[in-house]
């Protein structure tokens, strides 16, 4: 279920750049110029020289990637092990701060509880759970045929 929610968030983040904005709207002059550009494109596609070039490009094979040498594989493994080691060192330095962070989070939670009351926190929690569940249902309903 968490993976579904994560997938939904990723899809939303990927779709945000595709949403047209009013500030990026093109002026009406570009709309009238588009047919002329389309005619130029069609004229170029009808040109035998351009067609021959397109066919040559399509038939050209991509160069084969060289086989990885044993040295590069060992270098890659060494690089990954160094990255894991650096990550474990950063986790090790963060562990002593953990009790203070938990204490600070507890203080913030208690302050919110005093400010809003238990009923207000429960209503917010139920609201966010319902919102997340409803969003996920809409996502999966729209995704299925």
C-alpha positions as CSV (number, residue, x, y, z in Angstrom):
1,X,0.0,0.0,0.0
2,X,2.9,2.3,0.8
3,X,4.4,1.5,-2.6
4,X,1.2,2.4,-4.3
5,X,1.1,5.7,-2.5
6,X,4.8,6.3,-3.4
7,X,4.0,5.5,-7.0
8,X,1.1,7.9,-7.0
9,X,3.3,10.7,-5.6
10,X,5.9,10.1,-8.2
11,X,3.3,10.2,-11.0
12,X,2.0,13.5,-9.7
13,X,5.5,14.9,-9.5
14,X,6.2,13.8,-13.0
15,X,2.9,15.3,-14.3
16,X,3.4,18.7,-12.8
17,X,5.8,19.9,-15.5
18,X,3.3,18.8,-18.2
19,X,0.6,21.1,-16.9
20,X,0.4,24.2,-19.1
21,X,0.8,27.5,-17.3
22,X,-0.8,30.7,-18.4
23,X,2.5,32.6,-18.1
24,X,4.1,30.3,-20.7
25,X,1.3,30.8,-23.2
26,X,2.6,31.7,-26.7
27,X,1.3,34.8,-28.5
28,X,-1.2,34.4,-31.3
29,X,1.4,35.4,-33.9
30,X,3.1,32.0,-33.4
31,X,-0.1,30.2,-34.2
32,X,-0.4,31.8,-37.6
33,X,3.3,31.0,-38.4
34,X,2.9,27.3,-37.5
35,X,1.2,26.3,-40.8
36,X,4.1,27.8,-42.8
37,X,6.5,25.9,-40.7
38,X,4.5,22.7,-41.2
39,X,4.5,23.3,-45.0
40,X,8.3,23.7,-44.8
41,X,8.6,20.5,-42.9
42,X,6.5,18.6,-45.4
43,X,8.6,20.1,-48.3
44,X,11.8,19.0,-46.6
45,X,10.4,15.5,-46.0
46,X,9.5,15.3,-49.7
47,X,13.1,16.1,-50.7
48,X,14.9,13.0,-52.0
49,X,18.2,14.0,-50.4
50,X,16.6,14.4,-47.0
51,X,14.8,11.0,-47.4
52,X,18.1,9.4,-48.3
53,X,19.8,10.9,-45.3
54,X,16.9,9.7,-43.0
55,X,17.2,6.2,-44.4
56,X,21.0,6.2,-43.8
57,X,20.5,7.3,-40.2
58,X,17.9,4.7,-39.6
59,X,20.0,1.9,-41.0
60,X,23.2,2.9,-39.2
61,X,23.7,0.7,-36.3
62,X,24.7,2.0,-32.9
63,X,28.3,1.1,-32.0
64,X,28.4,-1.9,-29.7
65,X,29.4,-1.1,-26.1
66,X,32.7,-2.5,-25.1
67,X,32.6,-5.5,-22.8
68,X,33.4,-4.4,-19.3
69,X,36.9,-5.4,-18.3
70,X,37.6,-7.2,-15.0
71,X,39.4,-4.1,-13.8
72,X,36.4,-1.8,-14.3
73,X,34.1,-4.3,-12.5
74,X,36.5,-4.3,-9.5
75,X,36.8,-0.6,-9.6
76,X,33.0,-0.3,-9.7
77,X,32.7,-2.6,-6.7
78,X,35.4,-0.7,-4.8
79,X,33.5,2.6,-5.5
80,X,30.2,1.2,-4.3
81,X,31.8,-0.3,-1.2
82,X,33.4,3.1,-0.4
83,X,30.0,4.7,-0.8
84,X,28.4,2.2,1.6
85,X,31.2,2.7,4.1
86,X,30.7,6.5,3.9
87,X,27.0,6.1,4.4
88,X,27.5,3.9,7.5
89,X,29.9,6.4,8.9
90,X,27.3,9.2,8.5
91,X,24.7,7.0,10.2
92,X,27.2,6.3,13.0
93,X,27.7,10.0,13.6
94,X,23.9,10.6,13.6
95,X,23.1,8.0,16.2
96,X,24.2,10.1,19.2
97,X,21.9,12.9,18.2
98,X,18.9,10.5,18.0
99,X,17.7,10.8,21.7
100,X,17.8,14.6,21.4
101,X,15.8,14.5,18.2
102,X,13.2,12.2,19.7
103,X,12.9,14.4,22.8
104,X,12.4,17.5,20.6
105,X,9.8,15.7,18.5
106,X,8.0,14.7,21.6
107,X,8.0,18.3,22.9
108,X,6.6,19.5,19.6
109,X,3.9,16.8,19.7
110,X,2.9,17.6,23.3
111,X,2.7,21.4,22.4
112,X,0.4,20.6,19.5
113,X,-1.7,18.3,21.7
114,X,-2.1,21.1,24.3
115,X,-2.9,23.7,21.6
116,X,-5.4,21.6,19.6
117,X,-6.5,19.0,22.1
118,X,-6.8,15.3,21.5
119,X,-10.0,15.5,19.6
120,X,-8.5,18.1,17.1
121,X,-5.5,15.9,16.5
122,X,-7.6,12.8,16.0
123,X,-9.9,14.7,13.5
124,X,-6.8,15.8,11.5
125,X,-5.3,12.3,11.5
126,X,-8.6,10.7,10.3
127,X,-8.9,13.5,7.7
128,X,-5.5,12.9,6.3
129,X,-5.9,9.2,6.3
130,X,-9.2,9.5,4.4
131,X,-7.7,12.0,2.0
132,X,-4.8,9.6,1.3
133,X,-7.0,6.6,0.9
134,X,-9.4,8.5,-1.4
135,X,-6.6,9.8,-3.5
136,X,-5.2,6.3,-3.9
137,X,-8.6,4.9,-4.8
138,X,-9.0,7.5,-7.5
139,X,-5.6,6.9,-8.8
140,X,-6.1,3.1,-9.2
141,X,-9.6,3.6,-10.5
142,X,-8.3,5.9,-13.2
143,X,-5.5,3.5,-14.0
144,X,-7.5,0.4,-14.5
145,X,-9.2,-0.1,-17.9
